[in-house]
């Protein structure tokens, strides 16, 4: 049995043990963190964000039920969903004038059938005026009311509603 000693060179001995250069991860530039947007102000008044203004409060929901009934305004089905006549994505607000109780079928139709949705908007504009979808901040920014109080808002909206009623009588 002849074991022969055959020495390896130092390079051969360390060939499998040398540190290999690792692939470095690609450089990812650090992005600055998103900064919270400052609240919008107009003539010294803080204007809430559109998301908040489009939400339906219990007060406005109940007011819409009082005004339009507890069932679908189209078919009378008592299982209702509250529909924004002018969509929130189009700056429609959560006030009762912009809400309409609809059954599931008519609600989905209002979101898929443009003619039906336009008819609902036209109907609402004839009933409450062209600013039916707005809130007090929209009217204030448009210069239609002097301040953002509920009283100024309701006075303006009641006046518009009264004008629309008078126009339909003639």
Residue pairs with C-beta under 8 A, 6 or more apart in sequence:
39 46
39 47
39 48
39 49
40 46
40 47
40 49
41 47
42 137
42 140
42 141
43 140
45 137
45 140
45 147
45 148
47 137
47 141
48 137
50 88
50 91
51 88
53 93
53 94
53 135
53 137
54 84
54 88
54 92
54 93
54 94
55 94
56 82
56 94
56 99
57 94
60 94
60 95
60 96
60 99
61 82
61 96
61 99
63 96
64 82
64 96
64 99
64 100
64 101
65 101
67 96
68 99
68 100
68 101
69 101
70 78
70 80
70 101
71 77
71 78
71 80
71 101
71 103
72 78
72 79
72 80
72 101
72 102
72 103
72 106
73 100
73 101
73 102
74 102
74 103
74 106
75 103
75 105
75 106
77 103
77 105
79 103
79 104
80 101
80 102
80 103
81 101
81 102
81 103
81 104
81 107
82 99
82 100
82 101
82 102
83 99
83 100
83 101
83 102
83 107
83 110
83 120
84 92
84 94
84 98
84 99
85 92
85 98
85 99
85 100
85 120
85 121
85 124
85 132
85 133
86 92
86 98
86 121
86 132
86 133
88 94
91 133
91 138
92 98
92 133
93 133
93 134
93 135
93 138
94 135
95 133
95 134
95 135
97 124
97 128
97 132
97 133
97 157
98 124
98 132
98 133
100 120
100 124
102 110
106 116
109 116
110 116
110 117
110 120
111 117
124 132
124 133
125 132
126 164
126 168
127 161
127 164
128 157
128 160
128 161
128 164
129 157
129 160
129 161
129 163
129 164
131 138
131 139
131 142
131 144
131 156
131 157
131 160
134 142
135 153
136 145
136 148
136 149
136 150
136 152
136 153
137 148
139 145
139 153
139 156
140 146
140 147
140 148
144 156
145 152
145 153
145 155
145 156
146 152
